[in-house]
Amino acid sequence: MGISEEESLAMRLYTNALTIIRGISSSSGDGTPGYYVPPLHKLTGELLLKLGLELSDSVEPFLLLVLSPAQSGAGASFAAHDGLLLYITYSGLINNKLLLHIKTAIDILLKNAKTHPQQVSVILNLLLEYVQKDFKINNNNNKETVETLCTELISHWQDLSLWWENGSKDLKSAAVTLLQKMIALQPKLLLKSADTSKPLVAMYTAMIGDEKLELSFKAVMIDLLPSFLLLSSPEYQSQLKGSLNRLVSLQFPLTSSELPAGGPMLNEYTNIIEKLCNSLVASGSLVLLELIINIMCRE
């Protein structure tokens, strides 16, 4: 079945908008290479994009254009980053469209997370930032949109497994940042989605127990610990306990006196201990209480 006239016209409009803004590069005041889109170019691109988005009932052709312009039919001359530039330039306009088709949008993005990780990471993080700002401005009036977005992300989280299992540190950090923003929007997110939280717990415990990730990275992870401790499943509690014990055994000193006074390693260590204590206060977890007692006994 072929595409409709409206969809075909919409694709041409997207491609024209992309053509207008791509490659308009300049240097900033300090000489750093960057992108600058002149106001007239930007306005023209916005009008074309807006008309295209209004004509189309589907977000799939547009998202595929953003993820891979050359493969979407826009033309082989487009580079991979051109689509991302289009999204970043008009993220507000585009995010509004994505939120109207949020289930389809998340499905498409996460199915492409392995082949286009950078683009998907940027889009998801900016989409969550947009929703966060809108949520605050509108006094929490968009609860349904927020809940749908977070629920869809959790239900497709396994599609991001490559990011935390074999991905670079940047991809692991991107996955954690996504989770931070989701929990900021819905503090009891994991509790609400306990039945579908298995991939999230798998990611979290894998990263906490990964000795290749430095303590400064683990400190960010510990901030999320109270949300995971809300999960009462014995299986999840056992996984969390095992990963925390691994963290202590592999990356903690036997005593803080082993670390140079005033050095970064001591600062990172004391920072994590403080965060663990804060997590204990917030959660009242017996697993965490036992862990902290063991750490203090080592001291």
Steps between C-alpha positions, in 0.01 A plus 500: 500500500651834389523813706232767468545829321506679835775274635704545183467879520586492869822312427598755237437780748713324765780455247484865394516610864801275551667640188452857620671461837762231438862590469449863600808496717696779660730562791391635834668798661773286650573330169323174588338336196123494524173547316329830444168518316421856381157621620345506151625148423375379836155653453466358148604155621255523789208589271581211265539256788182617670298456182650154446417388853144630466451316170621166632303270730812293571824582681687200359623655170622809682679307775672278245614816321646637822671172587648436157431758226689308231307176563161668533483605136604860560817446296845347529663842536368543854726408791376317810533809721287714266179338623600555862575865425149537360352349817709713737422821308124442515472272803204684655288475186602139440449390860142625493436272202677204659293532818180475294623161375711406800449122489599477135789744547653307792457171317684634192777668701582202719490258208775717349698538824760242397561632149475873577586531871623860497194637322257302713677605820482870412135485393381308808690722743380823338145364484507425874647845574222658296235306689662590835486873421146478366394299807626774734365791295152348477488408871503124443200514265654258251516197730351270239765593242779456755367164614461374143852611407661335804292183468593461133870551576496239776312247290762536221806534729642165395559655157771712666682195636791548260564841655567368849627151420762576236467872435751777555506697822312779318217264409484363854489857627222582252291208627549611862408859411178379340414309815582800720261719302226238508527461877504880541168509315356200688683430829312172551542399138662164574244412764218571253671285238636224723389225261690652207803630691720195444715659224544814711615296800731300272656821368533656843657199670734439205632857515532509880702178491714597199852560630595675174273792586666745737357604836396842370265322258375271777420806713243606240355148507470503880273807474246269333533225760198599717270453199631147444476414868125563478473176305405233752557197277748260669663445161561872448617549859746214461636647175544842660674352804737300280598797285554728802717237668698471178548876493637495854726199452650614169517878524492601866819511710517286813532825691488862387854545640627308195407796279714819477361769731321773307540312171228439241469128584425577865253770398318260267493230768361729772248641253363153429486413871300817560264416214451146634410644841253741337348210310461308826316794658275530194421130466542339843640198316636214709720398207663841502526509880689169495730629226586820687565307823742273309679803356532659844633173643772504233598847618 
